[in-house]
Amino acid sequence: MIRLLSVLVFLFSASLAEAQDLQPRRWSHLPLDRNFVGALYGYTSADIFFNPSLRLENVELDMHTAGISFVHSFEVFGKSARFDMMQSYQDGRWKGLLDGASASTSRTGFSDTTLRLSMNLVGAPPLSGKEFADYRATKRDCETIVGAGVVVVLPTGHYLKDRLLNLGSNRFTIRPQLGVIHSRGRWSYELTGSLWCYTDNNSFFNGNTLEQDPLVSLQGHVVYTFRPGFWIATGLAYGMGGQSTINGVESNDNKNNFLWGTSLGFSVSRQLGFQLTYISTKTLERSGFDSDTILFGASLMW
């Protein structure tokens, strides 16, 4: 039983939400004391690959996601900072062949809550109003911003202890980040490194204990701004590590994922903006998953 769980555990530990972290402009300079509320819809289609000895074939996932987000910009220790919160509700269906016979299952409910706290260490001073506008006007030709942050994923999502597939993870994920943006004229170049650290899940599938090694990821983006509020970005990311252990037995399921994506953002007013994103995930291992995701979001600032 432990051997079987060890092979299947990547379905739980390498969730689509984690694998699809490819977000441009996360270190952008924001005016002080502003709030942003967003809503998004996403659709994900994935092909899941198992070891042939498990007799699981042609496994597919269709996932619909609706989410809300909140961002607040503020000053701390004389630096500009921001707080992000994200919550989504998901409807997913897995289907495929088990021993040659059709099988399927579905889950509907809330995913885990994501919180992020970040600070710009170099550049992007805490400004608002006319001071912010004047500063941005002087930095359009050349600017470098360095930021640090931490993401915490709370175990608030829908979780069933007697099921292997879940929307929630039943554990905390802590992800420190370090990022840099260098802008020249209309072009911006972004690089972000992250370390995913996981607490243990002591209620994993019928009382087993799941542990997971840290996962390292690196992503980069190139952004072109046509005018303020209208931009396009393309990005690449790579993640490796994150081997799982169940009751002390290693799963030999190291993650080795490559992602690429593109985003288009545009504003219709100073307060209202929209963003369209496509993300593709490819596994470089024999077991894992390939996925395609389309996201559409809107945000309101005040």
N, C-alpha and C positions, 0 to 999 in steps of 0.2 A: 504493500500500500504506500509506504514512504517513497519507494522508487517511482511509482506512478505519479505521486504528487510532485516529486522533484522535477519531472519532465514537464508537467503541466503548469508549474507555478508561474512561468513567465506571463501567462494570461492575467495573473493577478498583480504581480510585482512590476511589470513593465506596462502600465496602463497607457491608453491612448492619450490621456490628458498630459502625462509626463512626456511622452515621446514627441508630442507636437508643440513643444515650447519653442517657438520661433517668432519672436516679437521684436519688430523694429521700433526705434524712437523711444525706448524705455528710459533713456537717460536725458531726454530733451528738457531744455530749460523752460520752466513754467512760471507764470506770474504768481506772486505771493498771495496767500489766503484766497485761493480759488477752489471751487468744488466742481467736479465733473461726474455726471451720472450717465451710465451707458447701458444699453441693451443689445444683445446679440442673439443670432440664430446660427447654428452650425450643423452641417451634415457630414458624416464620416462613413466611408465605405472601406472595408479592410479585408484582406485575404490573410488567413492565419495558417502557419505552417508547423506541423507536428513531426516528431520522429515517426517514420513509417511503421515501426514496431507497435505503435499504439493503435493502429487501424482506424485512425481518424483522417478523413480526406475531405478536400473541397470545403473547408470550414470558412465561412464568411460572416462578417459583422456589418450590420447597418445601425448607425447611431445618430439619433437626433438630439440636439442640445439647444436649450434656451437658457440664457444667462443674464445676470445683471451685475454691474460693477459700480464702484464708487472710488473716486480719487480726490484727495485733499492735499493741497500744497501749503507748506508752512516753513518757518525758519527755526533752526535748532543749532546752537553753538555758532551763530553767525554764518551758517551755511543754508542753502536752499535744500528742502527735503520734501518728500511726498509719502503719503500713506495710501495703499491700494487695497481694495477688498473685492473679491469675486465669488459669486455663488451661481451655480447652474443646476438645472433640472434636466434629466436625461431619460431617453427612451431607447433602449438597445435591444437588438435581436440577433442571436447567434444561430446559424444553421449549417448543416453539413452532413457527412456520411459517417456513421459508426458501424463498423463491421459490414459495410455495404448498404446499410439501411438508413433512411432519412431520419435525422434527429434535429431538434431545435429547442431553444429556450429563450426567454426574454426577461428583462429587468426594467423597471420604471421607478424613478425616485430622484432624490437630491444627491448630488455628488459632494465630495469634500469641499469645505470652505477654504479659500486661499487668501492669505494676508501677505502684504509686502510692505516693508519699510526701507526707504532708500535715501541717500544723501549724496549731493554733489560735492566732492572734496576739492576739486580744482575747477575753476571757472563757474559760470552760471550763478552769480551772487543772488541773494534774496532781495528781489525788487518787485515793485508793483506799479500800476498806472503808467504815468508818463516816463518815470525813471526806467521802467522795464522796456517800454517801447524805444526810448533813446538808446539804451544799452544794446538792444538787439540790432538796431540800425548800424551801430558802430562795429558790430561783430559779424556782419554778413560776409565779409571777404575772407576772414580766417579766424578760427576759434577751435580750442581743444577743451573738452570737458572730461573729467575723470570722476566716476561715481562708485559707491559701494552700497550694497543692500543685502537684505536677508528676506527670504520667502519662507513662510510657515504654512503648511497644509494641515488643517485640523481634521480629525477623524469624525466628521459630522455627517458623512454621506450614508445612504441606505446600505445596510450591511446585514447579511444573513450568515450566521455562524456555520450552518450546515450546508452551505452552497459554496462552490469553488469560484463561480463568476459573480462579481459584485460591482456596484457602482462606487461604493465607499471602500476605503482601504483599512479602516480600523486600526490606524497607527498614525503617528505624526511624521511628517517629512519636513526637514529643515534644510534650506538651500542658500548658503551664502553666495554672493555674487560680486564680481568686480568688472567694471565696464569702462570703455573709453569711446568718445566720439571726436573725430577730427573733421571740421567743415572747411571747405574752400569754395566760396561763391555758392552756387546752387547745389553742389555736391557735398554729401556727408558720408563718412565711413565709420562704421560702428563695429566694435568687438566686445563680446561679453563672455566671461568664463564663469561656470557654476559648478558647485559640488553638492550633489544630492545625498543627504544623510537620512537614514531611516531608523525609527525606533522599532522594537520588536512587536509583532502581532501575536499575542498569546492565545488568541481565539481563532486561529486560522483553520478552517474546514474541519469541524468535528473535534476540536480540542487540541490540534497540533500547534506548534510554535514556529512562526516564520521569522527568520532574520534575513537581512540583506546588506551586502557590502555597499559602500558609497559608489555613486556613479558620477563620472566626470563628463562635462559637456562644454563645448565651445561653439559659439555661433558668431557669424559676421554678416553685416548688411551694408549695402550701398543704397543711398537714398538720393533721389533727385527732386528738388523742389521747383515746381513751375512758377509758383507764386505763394505767398503766405496762405496756408490752409489747403494747398493743392500739391500733392506729392505722390511719388511712386517709389517703391522699394523692392529690392530682391535680396534674398539671403540664403545662406548655407549654414548647416549645423551638423555636428558629429558628437555622438555620445558613446561611451564605453565603460565597462565595469558592471557593477550592480549584481554580482552573483548572489543567488539565494541559497539559504540553508534551512532545512526543515528538520526539527528535532535533532540538530547536530549533523545531519547528512547533507553534504554539499550537492547542489543541483546541477553543476556544470552548465549553467545557463547565462554566462556572461553576455551582456548586451553589447551590440556592435551595430549602431543605427546611423544612417545618413539621412538628412532632411534637406529639402530645398523648398523655397516658397517665394511668393510675390504678393505685394499689398498695394492697394491704391486708396489714398485718403483725399477727401475733398470736403470743404466747408461751404454751406449755403448761406451762412451768416456768421457773425462774430461769436455766436453762442452755439450754433448747431453744426455738427459735422458727421460724416459717414465714412465707413471703411469697408472695403471688400478684400478678402484674403484667400489665397489658395495655398495649401501646404501638402507636400508629398513626403511620405516616410518610407524608407527602404531598409530592410534588415540585410546585413552582410553575413548572417549566420544561417545554418540549415533550418533552425527553428526560430520562430519569431513572427513578425507580420509586416506586410506592406499596406499602406493606407493612403487615401486621398481625402482631404477635408476642404470644404468651402465654408467660409465664415462671412457673415454680413452683420455689421454693427453700426449703431448710432450713438452719439454722445452729445450731452447738453452741458454747457458751462455757465456758471454764474458766480 
